[in-house]
Amino acid sequence: MKTPIFRDATSADVAALARLHVTTFNETHSPILMNGPTYEVRAYQWRQAFESADGSWFCVVIEDPNGELIGFAKGQPYSHHDHPEFTGELNKIYLLREHQRRGLGRLLLSHIAHRFLGRGISSMLLFGDAQNPSNPRSARPRPGRPSRTARR
C-alpha cells in the first residue's frame, strides 16, 4: 500500500466524512447497534460542526492514494469536573476495517496527540465502548479471531 496522507479535514470533506462516519460506526458497533445514524444525520452533524467552527475542535483525516477517506479522528478541549486531570478529549477515532491492524490508527492517534501538545494540552481521554471489538479486552469475538472465552 502506498503511503496514506494525514491532513486536516475541511468543510469540503463533509460528504465523504459523513459516508465514512456511517460506514465505520456500523463496522465498529454492529451487531449491537445495527441501526446507527444515517448518512443524512452524519452529513448534518458535520455541516453544523464546520459552520459553527470556533477553532476549539479539529479533525484529522487519512486519505488513501486515490483520494478516498479511510479514517478520521476528532479532538476537542475537555473541561469537566468528573475528570479534571484531563484537558483534551479524543472525541472520535474511526478507521475502515480493511485498513485496520496496519498501524494507521496509532499514527492517527499520534497526530491528535501532537495537535493537542501544540495547543498546550498535555493530557487526553477517550470515552469508549467496552464492547467495541477493537478493544483488546472486549468479550466480543473479532472477525477471524476466537473469543476470549475460547482462548482459555
C-alpha positions in Angstrom: 0.0 0.0 0.0 1.3 3.4 -0.9 1.7 5.9 1.9 -1.6 7.5 3.0 -1.9 11.2 3.7 -2.8 12.6 7.1 -4.4 16.1 6.8 -6.9 18.4 8.4 -10.5 17.9 7.5 -12.2 20.8 5.8 -15.8 21.7 5.0 -15.2 20.3 1.5 -14.9 16.8 3.2 -18.4 16.8 4.7 -20.0 14.3 2.3 -17.0 12.0 2.4 -16.7 12.3 6.2 -20.4 11.5 6.6 -20.2 8.4 4.4 -17.0 7.3 6.3 -18.5 8.0 9.7 -21.6 5.9 8.9 -19.6 3.0 7.5 -17.0 2.9 10.3 -19.6 3.4 13.0 -21.6 0.5 11.7 -18.5 -1.7 11.2 -17.4 -0.9 14.8 -20.7 -1.2 16.6 -22.6 -3.9 14.8 -24.3 -6.2 15.6 -25.1 -4.4 18.9 -26.2 -1.1 17.3 -27.4 -2.2 13.9 -29.3 1.0 13.2 -26.7 3.7 13.7 -27.1 7.2 12.5 -27.9 7.6 8.8 -25.8 9.4 6.2 -28.2 12.4 6.3 -27.8 12.7 10.1 -24.0 12.5 9.9 -23.9 15.0 7.0 -26.0 17.4 9.0 -23.8 16.9 12.1 -20.5 17.5 10.2 -22.0 20.5 8.3 -23.1 22.0 11.6 -19.7 21.4 13.1 -17.9 23.2 10.2 -20.4 26.0 10.1 -20.0 26.7 13.8 -16.3 26.0 13.9 -14.8 28.2 16.6 -11.3 26.8 16.4 -11.7 24.7 19.6 -12.0 21.3 17.8 -10.1 19.8 15.0 -10.4 16.7 12.8 -7.6 14.8 11.1 -8.4 12.5 8.2 -6.5 9.8 6.5 -6.7 9.8 2.7 -5.6 6.9 0.6 -3.5 7.4 -2.6 -6.8 7.5 -4.6 -8.0 10.5 -2.6 -10.6 8.4 -0.6 -11.0 9.0 3.1 -10.3 5.8 5.1 -10.2 7.1 8.7 -10.6 10.2 10.9 -10.2 11.4 14.4 -11.6 14.4 16.2 -10.1 16.2 19.1 -11.5 18.9 21.4 -10.8 20.5 24.7 -12.1 18.7 27.8 -13.0 20.6 31.0 -15.5 18.7 33.0 -15.4 18.2 36.8 -15.7 14.4 36.5 -12.0 14.1 35.3 -10.3 17.4 36.0 -6.9 15.9 35.3 -7.6 15.7 31.6 -7.7 18.8 29.3 -8.2 17.1 25.9 -10.7 14.7 24.6 -10.2 12.3 21.7 -13.9 12.6 20.7 -13.9 10.2 17.8 -11.5 7.8 16.1 -12.6 5.6 13.3 -10.7 3.6 10.6 -12.3 1.4 7.9 -11.9 -2.2 9.0 -10.0 -3.1 5.8 -7.3 -0.6 6.8 -7.0 -1.7 10.5 -4.1 -3.6 12.0 -1.6 -1.7 9.9 -0.5 1.0 12.4 -2.7 3.7 10.9 -4.8 4.1 14.0 -1.7 4.5 16.0 -0.4 7.2 13.6 -3.8 8.9 13.7 -3.7 9.0 17.5 -0.2 10.4 17.3 -1.4 13.2 15.0 -4.1 14.1 17.5 -1.7 14.0 20.5 0.8 16.3 18.6 -2.0 18.7 17.8 -3.0 18.8 21.5 0.6 19.3 22.6 0.8 22.3 20.1 -2.1 23.8 21.9 -0.6 23.3 25.3 -2.8 20.3 26.1 -0.8 17.5 27.6 -3.5 15.0 28.7 -6.4 13.5 26.9 -9.1 10.9 27.4 -11.4 8.9 25.2 -14.8 7.6 26.3 -15.2 4.2 24.6 -17.5 1.3 24.5 -16.1 -1.7 26.4 -17.8 -4.0 24.0 -16.1 -2.4 21.0 -14.4 -5.2 19.1 -11.3 -3.0 18.7 -10.9 -3.0 22.5 -8.3 -5.7 23.3 -10.3 -6.5 26.4 -13.6 -6.9 24.6 -15.5 -10.0 25.3 -17.0 -10.0 21.8 -15.1 -12.0 19.3 -13.4 -10.2 16.5 -13.7 -11.3 12.9 -11.2 -14.1 12.3 -10.2 -14.3 16.0 -11.5 -16.5 18.7 -13.4 -15.0 21.6 -11.7 -14.5 24.9 -13.5 -17.4 26.5 -12.5 -19.7 23.6 -8.8 -18.9 24.2 -8.8 -20.1 27.9 
